[in-house]
Amino acid sequence: MIDALEAALAQRDDLNQYGSAKRMLFALQLTLDLEDIHSVAATALTDGPDDKSCDMVYIDRDSRSMILAQGYEAGNASQTQAPLGKATSLHQAVNWLFGSHFENDVPLRLRSAWRELHEALAEDAIDTIDVWFVHNLPENQQIAEELNAIAKATYGLISSRYNVEDVSVTATEVGRETLVDRYEGSRTPILVGSDFSIPVSGAFTETGENWSALCASIPASWLRAQFSVHRERLFSANIRGYLGSTRSQSNINNGIQATAREKPGRFWAYNNGITALVHSFDYSGGDSVKITGIAIVNGAQTTGALGSTDSESTDDIKLLARFIKCDDAGTVQDIIRYNNRQNPTQASDFRSNDRVQSRLVREFESLGVVGYNGGRRGGAEDVIRRPGENQLAATVAAQALASFHGRPDVAYHEKGQIWEQDAIYSSVFPDRISARHILFVYSLLRALEQSKTSLSSRGGTPQTQRDQDLAKWFGMRGSTFLAVAAIGTSIESVLNIPTPDRHNLEFSKNLTIPKAIEAWIPVTTALLALAPNQLSAPLSSTGGLRNRTAVESAVNTFRAVVSATSQVNEPIYSAFAKLVKV
């Protein structure tokens, strides 16, 4: 499987632009089933001079999670372990990011991430914090112990400043074995393929379209025993289980364990039990059921909590188990998806069948654009493959639309609300919205992200003062979404045409996404010269893009400057206007 993983990673040449961060981004996309890793990379990567061992800081309020990562790529993959010093350096990352009390004490490269993190912690918007050490070598117990100490140090730092009773802190060595498991889990949902005989007092079966299931009360001691042997591999069908299975500080787990110890007779009634995918099951009456293979899709916290409880506490406990057999890949993904949809704010799936999204899917198909799925996420298998050049992700398109039409705060801080809240959804996807307009706006965001990546990839090449200022501005969280909003507001000055309804804007010809990005580049290059002076204030203010007063003031000033300087850039704007239909 190592060879298969490395082959899959090698094929992702779209990630080559991120240099040494390639494996880290692949691991993030694979673990979290992210539809579009490039938009995440544009914000999350902090790798560079004076990054204090913080190569990546990923914060997602929708999933209430945060990942801090340090990467290492050994030139000689035959080494037996990664350098312990690289893992130890994460202490430095944790101390700077979590321990610093004032923004100005933090290196410039980390200030925006520091501000966003501490605002999220202060607002109780984070439940899960994971520290990763990502590398291409075998994993090692010594490093695991060091990472465990780092997790405890992280929890200590935040607990001294915030109410973190419900915050889980873990540290994970994402080396060769873990990444292989996550890769294999994305291709084959069931990693544990053994045969099991489980004591029961009775069972019943149910069947439905493409699936069948067996339901029974099983001994908690059996589940505890399986966790002690198979650990995180039990959760291969739910990749997020890798984050949650070892939550040492979670009140949820503490509560499960307390019930097991103090009220074992009520455990079955208090707990929802587990749901698991299996290759097969058999029950012919009697006192046992037989299953082949198991992957728990719901109940990771129950399993982990029971697995961390002393054996005596589980002797007399039973819990409900549903064992589901399904050979249809699409149905399997739906079973995984819906069994884990506990937070309704991540609800793009539930918009995928409405009439606007259904129409947009057909329109994109007619344009030859692939990947637009109306908000319904694909399976984890999709993230392994290199995305096509003419591919567009619905979730990122929604963020681009929200920004272009005046809500960069929603696009960056609350992207899940686009799909969940009817008022926001209808403003981002009004009935008159077209696929061609979405492509127009999406390619603008991509052009800005491309400019940021190009600037970052110059490495040690001497930069002009303009580039230094722009790189500093791009380093602020949410900068690309603010730029989309500012350019959207200024589009009349660019096109020199009245635009009473910006939803009508589209390219006059059927451009591929790469060609559409190429059309935007001269315009964005000219307009980005204004960004450091005109669009910095909201990004450095308390609340960031959620400070709508600061955002509106900056965007209005930007629009006025664009209008005042339009004659200077008239050749660029005029050439672009010829490509646009209002």
C-alpha positions, 0 to 999 in steps of 0.5 A, spaced: 500 500 500 505 504 501 507 504 493 500 505 491 499 511 496 506 514 493 503 513 486 497 517 488 501 522 491 505 523 485 500 523 480 497 530 484 502 534 480 497 540 481 500 540 488 507 541 486 506 548 486 506 548 494 513 544 494 515 541 501 507 542 503 505 537 498 504 531 502 501 535 508 496 538 503 494 531 500 494 529 508 489 534 509 484 533 503 484 526 504 483 526 512 477 531 511 475 530 505 476 537 502 473 538 495 478 543 493 484 543 497 487 549 493 482 554 496 484 552 503 492 552 501 491 559 499 489 561 506 492 555 511 499 555 509 504 559 513 510 555 511 516 560 510 522 564 513 520 565 521 514 561 521 516 558 527 515 551 525 508 552 523 507 550 516 500 550 516 494 553 520 487 550 518 481 553 522 474 551 520 468 554 524 463 550 520 467 543 523 469 547 529 476 544 528 483 547 528 489 543 525 496 546 526 501 542 522 509 541 521 511 537 515 518 534 513 520 530 507 526 526 507 530 525 501 532 518 503 525 514 504 529 508 507 530 512 513 527 508 519 524 514 522 523 522 522 528 526 526 525 527 533 528 534 533 523 536 527 517 533 532 520 537 538 520 543 534 512 543 534 513 545 541 515 552 538 510 552 534 505 551 539 508 556 544 508 562 539 501 560 536 497 559 543 502 562 548 503 569 545 498 573 549 499 579 544 499 580 536 505 584 536 509 579 539 508 574 534 512 573 527 509 577 522 507 571 518 503 568 523 499 574 526 493 573 522 493 566 523 494 568 531 488 573 531 483 568 527 485 562 532 484 566 538 478 570 536 475 563 535 477 560 542 474 566 545 468 565 542 467 558 543 468 556 536 473 551 536 471 544 539 477 540 536 485 542 536 490 537 532 497 538 532 500 534 526 507 532 524 507 530 517 512 526 514 514 520 509 517 515 514 515 510 518 512 512 525 516 511 531 514 511 539 519 516 541 515 521 536 509 519 539 510 520 546 513 527 544 507 529 540 503 527 546 507 531 551 505 537 545 498 535 546 498 536 553 502 543 553 497 545 548 491 544 552 495 547 558 496 553 554 489 554 552 486 552 558 489 558 562 486 563 558 479 560 555 473 556 557 476 549 554 471 544 557 469 541 551 475 542 547 479 536 545 486 536 544 490 531 540 497 530 537 498 526 531 504 523 527 501 523 520 507 518 517 507 513 512 503 508 516 497 513 518 497 516 511 497 509 508 491 507 512 487 514 510 488 513 503 486 505 503 480 507 508 478 512 502 478 507 497 476 501 501 471 503 507 472 497 511 479 496 513 478 491 519 476 485 515 476 479 520 471 474 522 467 476 529 462 472 533 459 476 538 454 474 544 447 477 543 441 475 546 437 476 540 437 480 533 433 482 528 434 484 520 432 490 516 432 491 508 432 497 504 434 499 497 441 497 496 442 495 503 441 490 509 442 490 516 442 486 522 440 490 529 442 487 536 444 489 543 452 487 544 456 487 550 460 493 551 466 489 553 466 486 546 467 493 543 472 495 548 476 489 546 476 490 538 478 497 540 484 495 544 486 491 538 484 495 532 484 502 534 483 507 529 482 502 523 475 501 526 473 508 524 476 507 516 469 509 513 469 515 517 476 519 516 474 524 521 474 519 526 482 519 526 481 526 529 476 524 534 477 517 537 483 519 542 480 525 545 482 526 552 479 532 554 472 531 551 466 532 556 462 527 551 467 522 552 468 523 560 460 523 560 460 516 557 466 513 561 462 516 567 456 513 565 459 506 564 462 507 571 457 509 575 450 507 572 452 501 567 444 499 568 442 506 564 448 506 559 444 502 553 438 507 555 443 513 555 447 512 549 445 511 541 450 505 540 454 504 534 453 504 526 458 500 522 459 497 515 460 490 514 462 485 509 457 480 511 453 478 517 449 472 519 444 470 524 440 464 525 438 464 532 441 462 538 446 466 542 451 469 537 451 473 531 457 473 526 460 478 522 465 479 517 469 486 517 467 492 521 468 499 520 464 504 525 461 510 521 457 512 527 459 511 535 467 513 534 466 517 541 462 511 544 468 506 542 474 510 544 471 512 551 469 505 552 476 503 550 479 507 554 475 505 560 477 499 565 475 493 563 471 492 570 466 498 568 464 494 561 463 487 564 455 488 565 454 493 559 450 493 553 449 497 547 445 497 541 449 496 534 447 496 527 451 492 522 449 494 515 451 491 509 451 494 502 455 493 496 453 499 492 459 504 492 454 510 492 449 508 497 455 506 502 458 514 501 451 516 503 450 512 509 457 514 511 455 521 510 448 522 513 450 517 519 455 523 521 451 529 519 450 531 526 451 539 525 446 541 521 450 548 519 454 543 514 448 542 510 450 543 502 448 536 501 441 538 502 441 543 497 443 539 492 436 537 489 433 543 489 431 546 482 436 552 482 442 547 483 439 541 479 439 547 473 446 549 474 448 542 474 445 541 467 448 548 465 455 546 467 455 540 464 453 543 457 459 548 458 463 542 459 465 544 466 466 538 471 465 537 478 459 542 479 455 537 484 450 542 486 453 542 493 453 535 494 460 532 496 463 527 493 466 521 496 473 521 499 475 517 493 474 523 489 480 527 493 485 522 491 485 524 483 488 530 480 483 535 479 481 536 471 483 543 469 476 545 467 473 543 474 469 547 479 467 546 486 460 548 488 462 549 495 468 554 493 464 557 487 459 559 493 464 562 497 466 566 490 459 568 489 458 571 496 464 575 496 463 578 489 456 580 491 458 583 498 458 578 503 466 576 504 465 575 511 460 569 510 464 566 504 470 566 509 468 565 516 461 562 515 461 558 508 456 553 511 451 558 512 450 559 505 447 552 504 444 552 511 440 559 512 435 560 507 436 568 506 443 567 505 442 561 500 437 565 496 441 571 496 447 567 493 443 563 489 437 567 486 433 564 481 436 568 475 443 565 477 447 562 471 453 557 470 456 562 466 456 568 471 458 563 476 464 561 472 466 569 471 466 570 479 469 563 480 475 564 475 476 571 479 477 568 485 482 563 482 486 568 479 487 572 485 489 565 489 494 564 483 497 570 484 498 569 491 501 562 490 506 565 484 508 570 489 509 565 495 513 560 490 519 565 488 522 563 495 529 566 496 528 571 489 529 578 491 522 582 491 521 589 490 517 593 495 511 592 491 511 585 492 513 585 499 507 589 501 503 585 497 505 578 500 504 581 507 497 583 505 496 576 502 498 573 508 492 576 512 486 571 513 481 572 508 484 577 503 482 573 497 475 574 499 475 581 500 479 582 494 473 579 490 468 583 494 472 590 492 473 588 485 465 586 484 464 593 487 468 596 482 466 592 476 463 598 473 469 602 473 473 596 470 468 595 464 466 602 463 459 600 462 453 600 467 451 594 471 445 594 474 445 587 476 452 584 477 448 577 476 448 578 469 456 578 468 459 573 464 464 572 459 461 573 452 465 566 449 465 559 452 471 560 456 474 554 459 476 555 467 484 556 465 482 561 459 477 565 464 483 565 469 488 568 464 483 573 462 482 576 469 490 576 470 492 583 467 486 586 471 487 583 478 495 584 477 493 592 476 488 592 482 492 588 487 497 594 486 491 598 491 490 592 495 495 593 501 494 600 502 486 600 501 484 593 503 488 592 509 484 595 515 479 590 515 483 584 515 487 587 521 481 589 525 478 585 531 473 580 528 476 581 521 471 580 515 466 580 520 467 587 522 462 589 516 463 597 518 470 596 516 469 592 510 464 597 507 469 603 508 475 599 505 471 597 499 468 603 498 475 607 498 477 602 494 472 603 489 473 610 489 481 609 487 479 604 482 474 610 479 479 615 479 485 611 476 481 608 471 484 612 465 491 609 467 489 602 466 484 603 461 488 599 456 488 593 460 480 594 462 478 595 455 481 589 453 478 585 458 471 589 457 471 586 450 471 579 453 465 580 458 457 580 457 453 584 461 
